[in-house]
Amino acid sequence: MKLLLIFAFFTQVIFNSNHLFANETCSRVAVINYQEILVDAGSSKKGEGLRYYLDKDPISRELLDKYQEENKPSTWSAAASTVGSLFILSGLLQTNKAEGFANRDSLLYSGAILISISYLTSKTLQYNNEEYLKQAIDQYNKRNSPKIFFNPYSDGTNTTLGVGVSKEF
């Protein structure tokens, strides 16, 4: 029963996390000359849709490169998730007769905690990394034209009341 509750909680967190962090990647747009430009268009690199404009300014280009470099998946996150999954798998395969750290509940809980910490850490780093893209756009707008209008964060009209529960005010 405990395992089922833990699984249901983490499933809710994973599937509804787009309400908790920055806007969805595939739908982010910037307005340039009254035209909407896809920010993450056509490649696996986030922010690549603005490269044509941000390449005109060397500071903006460096900040965009830093933004894209920091958005790559980390080895630590992948390793922590893998170890957590192995803990859960070994906990499921083990009987309750074992004692010490290797008992079933300890492996299940530690695996779930390790996976959740890894997930939340990577999402937090991605959210904080959006500041580099915002700075790149601000630096471009200071010295270049046409201006880019883009806010990588939520517009604030949608308030999250709980996990996956939101209400517009």
C-alpha positions as CSV (number, residue, x, y, z in Angstrom):
1,M,0.0,0.0,0.0
2,K,2.8,2.4,0.9
3,L,4.5,1.7,-2.4
4,L,1.4,2.4,-4.3
5,L,0.9,5.8,-2.6
6,I,4.5,6.7,-3.3
7,F,4.2,5.7,-6.9
8,A,0.9,7.7,-7.3
9,F,2.5,10.8,-5.7
10,F,5.6,10.8,-7.9
11,T,3.5,10.1,-11.0
12,Q,1.4,13.2,-10.2
13,V,4.5,15.3,-9.6
14,I,6.1,14.2,-12.9
15,F,3.1,14.6,-15.1
16,N,2.0,17.9,-13.6
17,S,5.4,19.6,-13.2
18,N,4.9,21.9,-16.2
19,H,2.6,24.0,-14.0
20,L,5.3,24.4,-11.4
21,F,8.2,25.6,-13.6
22,A,8.9,27.6,-16.7
23,N,6.6,27.6,-19.7
24,E,6.6,24.5,-21.9
25,T,9.5,24.4,-24.3
26,C,7.6,23.7,-27.5
27,S,5.3,26.6,-27.3
28,R,7.6,29.5,-26.3
29,V,7.5,32.4,-28.6
30,A,9.2,35.8,-28.8
31,V,7.8,38.8,-30.6
32,I,10.1,40.5,-33.1
33,N,8.8,43.2,-35.5
34,Y,5.2,42.2,-34.6
35,Q,5.9,38.6,-35.7
36,E,6.0,35.6,-33.4
37,I,9.2,33.6,-33.6
38,L,9.5,30.2,-32.0
39,V,12.3,30.4,-29.4
40,D,13.0,26.6,-29.4
41,A,12.4,26.0,-33.1
42,G,13.7,23.0,-35.0
43,S,16.6,21.7,-33.0
44,S,17.3,20.0,-29.7
45,K,19.0,23.2,-28.4
46,K,16.7,25.5,-26.4
47,G,16.8,29.1,-27.5
48,E,18.1,28.3,-31.0
49,G,15.3,30.1,-32.7
50,L,16.7,33.5,-31.4
51,R,20.3,32.7,-32.5
52,Y,19.9,34.7,-35.8
53,Y,19.3,37.9,-33.8
54,L,21.5,37.2,-30.8
55,D,24.5,36.4,-32.9
56,K,24.6,40.1,-33.9
57,D,25.8,41.0,-30.3
58,P,28.8,39.2,-28.9
59,I,27.7,39.5,-25.3
60,S,24.2,38.1,-26.2
61,R,25.8,35.3,-28.2
62,E,28.0,34.3,-25.2
63,L,25.0,34.3,-22.8
64,L,23.0,32.2,-25.3
65,D,25.8,29.7,-25.6
66,K,26.0,29.5,-21.8
67,Y,22.3,29.0,-21.6
68,Q,22.4,26.2,-24.0
69,E,25.5,24.6,-22.4
70,E,23.8,24.7,-18.9
71,N,20.6,23.1,-20.3
72,K,22.4,19.9,-21.3
73,P,21.5,16.9,-19.2
74,S,24.0,16.3,-16.4
75,T,25.9,13.1,-15.7
76,W,25.1,13.5,-12.0
77,S,21.4,13.6,-12.6
78,A,21.4,10.5,-14.9
79,A,23.6,8.6,-12.4
80,A,21.5,9.5,-9.4
81,S,18.3,8.5,-11.2
82,T,19.8,5.2,-12.3
83,V,21.0,4.4,-8.8
84,G,17.6,5.2,-7.4
85,S,15.9,3.0,-10.0
86,L,18.3,0.2,-9.1
87,F,17.5,0.6,-5.4
88,I,13.8,0.4,-6.1
89,L,14.3,-2.6,-8.4
90,S,16.4,-4.5,-5.8
91,G,13.9,-3.6,-3.1
92,L,11.1,-5.1,-5.2
93,L,13.1,-8.2,-5.7
94,Q,14.0,-8.7,-2.1
95,T,12.1,-10.4,0.6
96,N,11.4,-8.8,4.0
97,K,13.7,-11.2,5.8
98,A,16.8,-9.1,5.3
99,E,18.1,-6.9,8.0
100,G,20.0,-3.6,8.1
101,F,20.2,-1.2,5.2
102,A,19.4,-3.8,2.7
103,N,15.8,-4.5,3.9
104,R,13.0,-3.9,1.4
105,D,11.5,-0.7,2.8
106,S,14.9,1.0,3.1
107,L,15.7,0.3,-0.5
108,L,12.3,1.4,-1.8
109,Y,12.3,4.6,0.2
110,S,15.9,5.6,-0.5
111,G,15.4,4.9,-4.2
112,A,12.3,7.0,-4.4
113,I,14.0,9.8,-2.4
114,L,17.1,9.7,-4.6
115,I,15.0,9.9,-7.8
116,S,12.9,12.7,-6.5
117,I,15.9,14.8,-5.4
118,S,17.6,14.3,-8.8
119,Y,14.4,15.3,-10.6
120,L,13.7,18.3,-8.5
121,T,17.3,19.4,-8.7
122,S,17.4,19.2,-12.5
123,K,14.1,21.1,-12.8
124,T,15.3,23.8,-10.5
125,L,18.5,24.2,-12.4
126,Q,16.6,24.4,-15.7
127,Y,14.3,27.1,-14.2
128,N,17.2,29.1,-12.9
129,N,19.0,28.8,-16.2
130,E,16.2,30.8,-17.9
131,E,17.9,33.9,-16.4
132,Y,20.8,33.5,-18.9
133,L,18.4,33.6,-21.9
134,K,16.6,36.7,-20.4
135,Q,20.0,38.4,-19.9
136,A,21.0,37.6,-23.5
137,I,17.8,39.2,-24.8
138,D,18.2,42.2,-22.5
139,Q,21.8,42.7,-23.7
140,Y,20.7,42.5,-27.3
141,N,17.8,44.9,-26.8
142,K,20.2,47.5,-25.3
143,R,22.3,47.8,-28.4
144,N,20.4,46.4,-31.3
145,S,17.2,46.7,-33.3
146,P,14.6,45.2,-33.8
147,K,13.7,44.6,-30.2
148,I,12.9,41.1,-28.9
149,F,9.9,40.8,-26.5
150,F,10.1,37.6,-24.6
151,N,9.5,36.5,-21.0
152,P,10.8,33.0,-20.2
153,Y,8.8,32.9,-17.0
154,S,5.1,32.4,-16.6
155,D,3.0,35.5,-17.1
156,G,1.5,35.2,-13.6
157,T,-2.1,34.9,-14.6
158,N,-2.2,31.2,-13.8
159,T,-1.8,30.5,-10.1
160,T,-1.0,27.0,-9.0
161,L,-3.1,25.9,-6.0
162,G,-1.6,22.4,-5.7
163,V,0.0,19.6,-7.7
164,G,-1.6,20.0,-11.1
165,V,-4.5,22.1,-9.7
166,S,-4.5,25.6,-11.1
167,K,-7.0,28.5,-11.2
168,E,-6.9,31.7,-13.2
169,F,-7.6,34.8,-11.1
